[in-house]
Amino acid sequence: MIAKLKGRLDSTGIDHAIIDVGGVGYLVGASSRTLAALGPVGEAVTVHTEMLVAEDSIRLVGFARAEERDWFRLLTGVQGVGSRVALAILSALEPIELHRAVVTGDKAMIARANGVGPKLAQRIVNELKDRIGAAPTPMGAPGTAPIAIPAAGHAADALSALQNLGFRPAEASTAVAAAEEELGEGATLDALVRLALRKAAK
């Protein structure tokens, strides 16, 4: 699984970018928000990625921030939300805006995205509301802190593993972060998942 690309921005299109990594050009689909954040062609970039495997194709979707990638995973887990719709939502809304819209049940905010009607927006709210925890507040403001989602590598894979086992993103994120802090950066994925599971089960 390709979790991250670090290289040079070769070119961009309406809905994709090509990242040159050691002379190999990786085509990654991307939201307009991610494309705008990548900067000018020729500059060094780091893109967090999600690999989509189908019967007849393998595609990469790229994100300027790991937080956007994790929201992409959440959104595509909702029935009726494919990769194109998820990217349209992430083009229309910042992750913090999307989080707030889901928690407050603001389906009209989600329906601002291209291809998202009222019924689908309501389904997104219904299916994600119990999975994402309390709404984040602006940085430095009192109240609930944003979910600390692990950035990449083994931490991101461990987070995905815990969520697949049924843990909510907030619970999984806290457990993985605590396990990573205890084990250090050199921890194997297996050790990280095992310790995170113990911490999440407490």
Secondary structure, 3 states (H helix, E strand, C coil): CCCEEEEEEEEECCCEEEEEECCEEEEEECCHHHHHHCCCCCCEEEEEEEEEECCCCEEEEEECCHHHHHHHHHHHCCCCCCHHHHHHHHHHCCHHHHHHHHHHCCHHHHCCCCCCCHHHHHHHHHHHCCCCCCCCCCCCCCCCCCCCCCCCHHHHHHHHHHHHCCCCHHHHHHHHHHHHHHHCCCCCHHHHHHHHHHHHHC
